[in-house]
Amino acid sequence: MVLLKSEKRSSVAITKILGGCEMSINNWLRRYQVEGIAGLKTRPGRGRRAILQTESDLAQVTEAVKKSRQRLSLAKAELEKGLGKTFSTTTLKRFLKKTLAASNALESE
């Protein structure tokens, strides 16, 4: 987007090339002009918050999965009761994969 603008293209032309809307293109370009390359970084607080939090839920999730290692659906049901949250089995699998990857990365350092 920045490179296309440096070629003196209009925001409408950039929108046609990249998709999106003209206002979004102009907002990103304005952030780049004001903050430089740092303005193009995604700011914290964007997107949907995770249902399962590493800081608060990891201990309970670990314990439930240890109890019902072969049947993740039982661990999920126990966690939903204990945490007071509803989520899919896929969400639980994703959380486990993410936390395992993070713990493996810490161990290898």
N, C-alpha and C positions, 0 to 999 in steps of 0.2 A: 504494500500500500504506500509506504513512504517512498520507495523507489519509483513507483508509478507517478506519484505526485511530483517527484524531482524531475520527471520528464515533461512537466508542465501539463499534465492531463487534468481534466476537471474531475470533481468528485462524482459526477454522474457517470463519466466514462469509467472511473475506477469501480464504481458500483456494478456496472454491467460486466466488467471483467471478473471481479471477485465475488459478486453476489452480495447479499445483505441490503442495507439501506443507506442512503446518502448521509443521514444524520449520524449513524454509527461511524462511518468513514471519517466524517468531519470531527467527531469527538476524539477518535484515536489520533488523528493528525494533530489536533490541538494539544493533546497530552504529550505527543512527541515534541512539538515546538517548545512547550513550556519546560518539560522535564528531561528531554533528551531520550536516550535509549531506555533509561530506567522507567519512563512513563509508559512503556509498552509492556511491562511486566504485569501479570495478573495480580491484582491486589487481594489481600486476605479478606475473607468474609464473603466471597462470591460463591454462588452455587448452593445446593441443598446441603444441609448439615447431615452428617452420618447418624444413623439410628443407634448403632453401637459405638460407644466411645472407648478408646483404648485405656484412658486414665481411670474411668469409673467402672467399666464393665468387664475388663479383661479377666480379672480373678474369677468372677462367677462363670464366665464363658468357659474358661479353662477347666474349672471343676466339673461343670455339666458335661463337657465333651469327654473328660476322662471317665465319668460314670457310664456314659452311653456312647462309647467310641464307635461301635458298629451300627448304631441306629441314631443318626443325627437328628431325625425327626423327634425322637424322645428328648434329646438335649434341647432342641428348639422349644418344645412345649414347656419344659421345666424353666427355661430362661424367660419365656414370655410371662409366665406366672411370677417368677422372682423379680424380674426387672420392671414389670408393668408396661412392657412395650410389645407391639406386634411387628413381626418382620417375616420375610420369606426364608426358606432354607438356603436359597441362593445368596441372600444377604449375609447369613451366618457363614457360609462357605467363603464368601469374599472377605469377610472380616478375619476369619482364621488365616486365609492365605496372606493377607496384608500384614497381620501381626507376626506370622511366622517368618515372612520375608524380612521384616524389620529386625526381629530378634536374631536371625541368621547373619544379617549384615553387621550387627553389633558384635556378635561372637567372632566374626572373621577379622575384625579390626585389631 
